[in-house]
Amino acid sequence: MIKTSLFADQEREAKLNKLGDALRVMAEHVDFAALAAEVDRAAPRPGRERGGRPPFPTELMVRVLLIQQLFNLSDAQMEFQLLESDQEPAFLDATANRFLAEARSYYAAAASLRIS
């Protein structure tokens, strides 16, 4: 019989930290706000004069594309991992972003930055 622990979440977090969580290390060492500002400067997004859904924040998309490239995920796999995993939403600060993008949005973001 498997024993359950009241502290399972904390134990899991401690084990991930001990193993070396690449996303946490990246978040500590990369200034994603500055990187997003450079992306906006280099590849500006079209305006919203014609209406439509507001674009996802550039910083969020940069983080998603970084994870996607790091782990060699397809757009559909990236969407699944964001919905399934407990790790990525913390790295992406997904609590502030109530809606995560769909696979098509990742494809469009990568295409605008010419990442393949």
N, C-alpha and C positions, 0 to 999 in steps of 0.2 A: 504494500500500500504506500502510495506517495504521501509524504507529509507536507502539508501546506504551512506556510509561514505568514504571520501577520506583517512581516517586514520583507516580503518577497520583492517588492519594487525597489527598496533600498539595497537589498542584496544584489539584485540584478544590476543596478546602477554601479555599485562598488566593483562588481566583477568586470563590467564593461570598462570602467576607468582603469582597472588593473591590467586588462588586456591591451589597452591603448585605443581609445575611440578616435578614429581618424577625423571624424566630423567635429568633435569637440576641440581637438588640437588645431584644426583648420580655423575654427571660429575664434580661437584665442589669438592666432597669428596673422589673420588676413583682415584688413580693414575693408569690409564689404561695402560700406557706405561710400567710401572713396572710389572703390572699383566701379560701383554702380554709376557714380557721377561721371567717371571717365567713359563708360559705355554710353551713357546718355549724350555725352559730348561728341563721341565718335560716330554713333549711330542713332541720331535723334528719332523719336517716334513721331508718327503723324499726329496732327492735332485732332481735337474732338469736336471740331466745328459742325460736323455732320451728325453728331450724336453717337449713340451706341454705348456699349458697355465700356466702362473705364478700363484702361489697361492694367494688368497686374503690375505691382511695383517692380522696378528694374532690379533692385537688390534681391528680391525673392527669385526672380527669373535667373539672375546670375548664380545664385546659390544652387538652384535646381540644375542648371546646366553644368555646374561644377561637379555635382554628385553624379549626374548622368555620364559625364566623361570619365570621372574617376572609376566608376564601377561598370563602365561599358554597357549601359542600359539603353534599350530602345525607348521610344516615346511612350509606348503602351506599358512597358515594364516600369518606367519611371512613375507613371500615373498610379499603377498598382502599388508600388512600393510606398508612395506617399500616403495612399489610403490605408495600407496594411501595417506599416512599420511604426514603432514607437520612437525610433531614433531620428528620422528625418524631420518630422514636424518640430522637434525641439531645435534642431539646427536651423530650420527655416523660419523660426519664430512664427509658426503657423497658427498659434493662438491669436495673434494679431490679425491674421489673414483668414477670415472666416471661410473663404472659398478657395480651394486649391485649383489650379488650372487643369485643363484636360490635356490629353496627349497632343492635340492639334496646336495648343498654345505653345508647348515646348518646341514643336517643330518650327513654328513661326519665329519664335525667339532665336533659335539656333540658326535659322536661315538668315535672319537679319544681321547676325554676327558672323555669318559664313563659317559656322562650326559644323563639321560633318563627322 
